[in-house]
Amino acid sequence: MKGVILAGGTGTRLRPVTNIVNKHLLPVGPFPMIYWSILKLKEIKIENILIITNKDHLSHFIQLLGDGKELGVNLSYRIQSSASGIADGLLCAKTFIGTEKFVFLLADNIFEDSLESFIYKFENQKKGAKFILKEVSDPERYGVANIDRKSKKISSIIEKPKNPIFNYCVTGIYMYDHHVFDYIEEIVPSSRGELEITSVNNMYIEKSFVTYDILTGWWIDAGTHASLFTANKLIYEDLKKRGRKLGIYKR
């Protein structure tokens, strides 16, 4: 199985520093933010990883990460030509994935849990997608999964609902089969002019098969100054609890 990490975007909520630096290169703990997504994939033995970013920052990622050899992975790169949404960025991975299943991570999502048990279940899932959810206190800020109380299945995903019924947000951790690219090509831009990943996910719910799992540890979208600070605090607390440094480097 392969991995795809989206590390594009403009980082508007982290300006002014993101006027010159891609937000996924900002420090979270002792490493740049992008390292944590790579580490989570490496932990579950996914070593062929595609990083999608924008043309202005591609050289920075290559300078930092190269081909991934020092981290014990194999890195490839693609350019998202414009900030036209998460689904638009994911479409850049179509030829890299081919007909395989894969894990898709948003690089500004930092989380505690291992993906090992989730990926094991997805590998044994014959088709469709798996979404990873997290219970939050402010669901109106996120895409929220409506879960049918009888079947326990996701019935729909509502983006930033004003009066959410449930408080399980859809995190930036997705597992897809290759049909995701067909669905992306079917959707149209939203009112924001973007190809929305929520639209793709709702198509999966309607046309295919979707399962979900729930994170039990901490999770944070490190896309604001406050949440980036919190992510740093959580990472350092986790490292202190482990009582050791992470062996992220291959050498």
Secondary structure, 3 states (H helix, E strand, C coil): CEEEEECCCCCHHHCCHHHCCCHHHCEECCEEHHHHHHHHHHHCCCCEEEEEECCCCHHHHHHHHCCCHHHCCEEEEEECCCCCCHHHHHHCCHHHHCCCCEEEEECCEEECCCCHHHHHHHHCCCCCEEEEEEECCCHHHCEEEEECCCCCCEEEEEECCCCCCCCEEEEEEEEECCCHHHHHHHCCCCCCCCCCHHHHHHHHHHHCCEEEEECCCCEEECCCHHHHHHHHHHHHHHHHHHCCCCCCCCC
